[in-house]
Amino acid sequence: MTATASSASTETFSRADWLRGYESQTEERDYWIDDIEGEIPAELEGTVFRNGPGLLEIGGQSLHHPFDGDGMISAIAIRQGRAYFRNRYVRTEGFLAEQKAGKILYRGVFGTQKPGGWLANIFDLGLKNIANTNILYWGDRLLALWEAAEPHRLDPQTLETFGLDRLDGLLADGDPFSAHPRIDPGSERTGGQRRLVNFAVKTGPSSRIRLYEFDESGRCVEQQERVIPGFAFLHDFALTPNYAIFFQNPIRFNPLPALLGQRTAGQCLASDRNKSTQILVIPRDPKAPLQTFETESCFVFHHANAFETADGAIVVDSVCYDEFPMLEPDRNFKEVDFDSYPRGELFRFTLHPGQPRAERKLLESRTCEFPTQHPRTVGQDARYYYIGAAAAPTGNAPLQSLLKIDLETGDRKLWTVAPRGFIGEPLFVPRPGGIAEDDGWVLSLIYDAARHSSALVILSAQTLEPLARLNLKQHIPYGLHGCFTPQYFGPED
């Protein structure tokens, strides 16, 4: 394995290498992974599911933004030191229609237009459910998630698409269901049982946030709805035993260019630096009042964690950008200028009762995204975070490293695949029977430009030492989110 652990890196990346990771993957394959460097830990058993845009062009037309790409699921089933790979596209209605037509039939949210200019797009507000953001296994259901519409249910063994899943009638036709659920590891209010908590938002001049809670069988046991003033771009939230915390980003939305076919909806968003970011604290008790705090203007895609303190304060750790990191309407994502593009840094916000403004403290200045932690510490005062990071300590760049942050001592450990490797969202998998918070493994799907292929890397969560690298026979375009389940969904032979 060529990657090494280090405390810092000044290596740069090749833009040509980075761009190759965005090539479409048109092959769907199944095979035992026979190119393994190192050894898969004997105790590691289960299945890694990943989701992300797999098609970056249709019928010769490139997508304006990768977030508009059709969802492709990758699964790696691990048992007894062996691993089996398969990948399949989610057979959404729109995917099947466009594959049959051989061209783009739907407008994307983030910039992709139908061919034919504004006349072909004017007044067309229909959306294609691309099922490309996350993949969740809960209550014996495997669900491909896209936050603007219903999830698609898949067969966890074969990745066959069963169709839309409206969660036993919980969702009506076209209802949103977020791609960022959180799992409560078990608290006093849940009787010590794990719960899946998720949300949906419908926005406009005012916004409706619906909160759902599911027990381990997948049954919805609680739901509530809150109305807040103003437009709300909510991609993620943080969870504690008693609260769901949302950051209402200071975003303006002018729908007129979208209506006239000149821009897509995502291109009609703009940061409003004159407004503060609003922090919405929604009690999980539907009868308790919502609380609002404010902080400096910033934009948040993803939160790391949140917890409650003994004196009644709430602490939220989030990856913040100075402003909404959007592309100019006339620029393709392949032309992004990293030097001028907003970059993510990890901040801590402390919300004190009776104080309308939150305290803000920088935790990590290195460019970073996609934080994770031991699942039992969700909603608790965790010691360790694992997060994708740039290889260099300063400046903006793609994620090429994994950073372990010790919030107690301030120590950092960095494992990098620079200069020719690029890293995806890390997943923490606890070692069975482990006690220490960092007793387990960190798994991440990386893209290796030297091989033009991807690999699953398995690192010691304590040392970031690479234990195994599972080299795939093809590349997987840069993905978004995924999950690990201890249930094995691979062949029995």
Steps between C-alpha positions, in 0.01 A plus 500: 500500500655825387322748729670592824413667828641845562433813702487733200536500125589766247453278196287642222258321270469480125180652366499239223513223763213656694282538192542133395315401817192669353485278193171311472496135601275312261589145606300313764702208633511227768823331611714379786772756571820308438751788511542566873803668655542419868237296684135565574454484881350162593240664727374735230177367353214675323420707193610845391243682285594816311293737286592776261456633146631242255403656166654840430376515141199373308485467125824692461380798707706561815322584822556852629544374857569149638214534750266461199637152419298178531560303817726194484521268799821314583501218755798317649407199714773387741531174692783270614768710337330504158303770319244503219420805286194597298367825358161587351321814390177582677232434239304818556227596256718780363809282464311241297337765279829676421685177436231401252499842332879536501479864602422733791124530555492679837644818643744452785486695825861621498547622142431233240247609239319307230654555156329771296571813704252697705209420270535130583512574874257787555229428761624139540519452876491121502780326687661164441542301821867406455538301826869593514583641844496230768423133560343380824442154642243513781210279606595236238465757219773630274405852388668726244441858615467832319368779719252653255278191463415153629769234549541202268506154656766254384578133554805502734622172352483586129446881500195449278265800513156416639365853448394799707448432871248726672578349841171321561293799389694757704597692185258626236584510130803726452559564871863574590700285740847622594818323392657572841339287771665471841499198729439554871712226664249472784410756764265539794218631284524195269521250783858423402393380154657626178291729284532632150414871488447681171333812366331650196471866405261683270614856447390834358420833669465281811628147556350185651739258669361155575692277740462119496622238749513128415560205730734216401222315319454801269169608653443875537441556872505881513460789260450874529496810280637848564455813289777759476509831315701537181664280239692202640783310332540209744722213390593347837427531871659406832337285766518479879284295737252788526548721196532514121715796394483664157700788351282727287759625254471867389393423143292702253291322238373674188296247298438720195805390295403136564142562389625665181733209421815710536637328811421199716365534853840451663646778287236738639648473851738764633657574837370799690804617697292773667304239693605285794479123494207385711544193721168325555473274804194275468417299814427136426208548740234642264344702783816695583567834322754546223801715590696722260859622530710695254864497397726660239392461141623164369381198302481143632453181299599252771511482877742282693314458829316676781459443873338647809702625798422472870419873523237483222711620208503328161826455308495450121804418285456580130696540178452864398562696182521879483222492241298257288757315282323527167628510143443793270212413262724514193774277651511122499602321822816381323614863482481571874773730629601356836694813597187717488242235597370501861652228717370312800644533852383332821343735757346452844184693592386524862137598563435633851143523634376858499782625273378565144846490341707182487868485588715389206846341517721361221588134558680419174627743236613236249253461212271214603163334443297184573555458879426172677541348848436187704124440464447460875626858559239667276332770712768464769820690583719300262879503520587399144391613154613354169465728200606526137764771459729670253859375492648847564429682829410826321311591186210333323528169316316171450489256791807276486547410866331366809537708814447368854425779747544446875272761655634427848874545437496695174717237331461433129583195289501523119499218246534606140468354150646811335618587246304264269228374731168659605297395802127466564286521813647289785288248691580393856438130572532397868697186579261239647544505876714813491484744790721795407339772289759452225502119510397408150571572136454790263390404149511727197464457126790672323568580135853419378581700186816299436286186449184682391315278746359517849582312818349449843757579767474364855694695763553449871284765666756535778814556295373560144733219395375348172407137562358405160440647159237328283573597139196498272503415131347836403472855624201627699430870431531719809207412725309675773384290795462142615458266792634182654285218633638197688268284287682319219335532156742303286515154345499202736768305314 
